[in-house]
Amino acid sequence: MALTITAECINCDVCEPVCPNQAISMGPDFYQIDPARCTECVGHFDQPQCVELCPVQCIPVHPLHLEDRASLELKYRRLTSNACSV
């Protein structure tokens, strides 16, 4: 389940630096999450850090990118193995 950032985002800049997968970046109007990189912090933290810190609660699960925990763990392993081989 990749997360998404909704239009309620106030561009407060707290989510981007806490993302361990660098899945969050500034979009045309507000921050956005790359679903290919978002693991909901599986492998890093117990809870998604962006959701924990968001002051306006604008980071729900992306309805078009539903993944179970096992899929998120596989994505985490793929992302971290790529980072180690660079």
Beta strands, then each sheet from edge to edge (+ up, - down):
strand 1: 24-26
strand 2: 31-33
sheet 1: 1+ 2-
end
